[in-house]
Amino acid sequence: MPRADVVVIGAGLAGLTCAAELAERGASVFLAAKGMATTHWTHGGLDVAVADGADTPRAAVGHLAMRDGHPYARLGGDVEAAVDAHLARTAAAGLPHVGSVDASLVAVPTALGTLRRAAILPTAQAAALEPWTDEGLLLIGFDHYRDAWAPYAARNLGAGVWEQGPRDIRGVTVELPWLERLNNLNATTLARLFEDPVWRARALAAIVAAVPSGRWRVALPAVLGVASHAEIHAAVEEAIGARAFEVASLPPSVAGMRLFDALRHRIEAAGGRIQVGFEISGVEREGRRIVAVQQAAAARPLRLVADSFVLATGGIAGAGFRGRRDGTLEETVLGLEVSAPPHEQWFSEDPLVPHPLERAGIDVDDELRPAELDNVRVIGAALAGMHVLEERCGDGVALASAHRAAAGLARARAAA
């Protein structure tokens, strides 16, 4: 029967960050999750906030903080410290980033050939943030790898409007060694192959042969290794003789896997414990407090006893909420009340605008406690009031709420 100061439920960016900070502050922490979360789906950078008229993440946070009920109305003051701590934590774990909350939001290309605004990216993606001068952009795809179509993306980027973008945009497909024998080629398979020095040398020779003469900045799928990622990225740039950057494509996200591994190692190095792969199957309550939760396991449920609990299971997209037959939502682990619009307002008539249901979440106080329970904090996408896809604020809210919860729990532990 594991006993901890805090049990964190959920292994997304919010849960991992909160567990890491708590462990670094000296708390005994147990992180329990039923599976990998959004890190394995996203691009691996930090989406702090984007808003019309805002040139930096800090300015965008200020815009969103003025929206009624938005998490940044409560957490806006935590963003800078939370982001700085995250960047220091990931850099120490071998995954440095470029950018800050005061860096300019820059248009960077996606694997589909669209543009998104970013200001904080891992080093291997950061060349996309640099100003374009007389360089062209060369997008490289790999034969048999169907999750990144470089010619298609280049055509879309060339047909769109990219202010102050590259002078020329091209896409090529490179045939890499041995891939013709693989029937199910995905990003993780390629990442493992890039870890092999012999295969990598042959692959780099094929990539170099596909680069035309002239000045190019080269974009590749985000598959440049996991454990030896920095070494592989440096080898690619040296072989090509030009700046190169990764572009995240369809899941599984290798860039997100690197982020997950960096935070997991940070938690374990600070003394925290992690068990991923089993859902929470039971909750024990005494009045307004959770006493323990039970995590399903191979032989019998694992009973996790703690003074405090942090809910970081995400919102609707992460299955943290589910709909009932009566048109309401329920939170799936602790049974907390979910704030949501009436059922008839769940969906907008235009599928390309934010759905009202996306704002659904749990209402909390300044310490991120829900109304029903005194020793629970709610963080990340489970919080009410945001349109993550439009506002691009999911990572910022995850970090800021994790920082707020960890600091509050540390204060309470010190007082006790």
ABEGO torsion letter per residue (X at the ends): XBBBABBBBEABAAAAAAAAAAAAAGBBBBBBBABBBAAAABAGBBBABBBBGBABAAAAAAAAAABBGBAAAAAAAAAAAAAAAAAAAAAAAGBBBBEBAABBBBBBBBAAGBBBBBABBBAAAAAAABBBBABBBBBBBBBGBAABBAAAAAAAAAABBBBGBBABBBBBBBBBBGAAABABBBAAAAAAAAABAAAAAAAAAAAAAABBBEBBBBBBBBABEAAAAAAAAAAAAAAAGBBBBBBBBBOBBAAAAAAAAAAAAAAAAAGBBBBBGBBBABBBBBEABBABBBBBBAABBBBBBBABBBBAAEBAAAGABBBBAAGBBBBAAAGBBBBBBBAAAABBABAABBBAAAABEBBBBAAGBBAABAABBBBEAABBGBBAAAAGAAAAAAAAAAAAAAAAAAAAAAAX
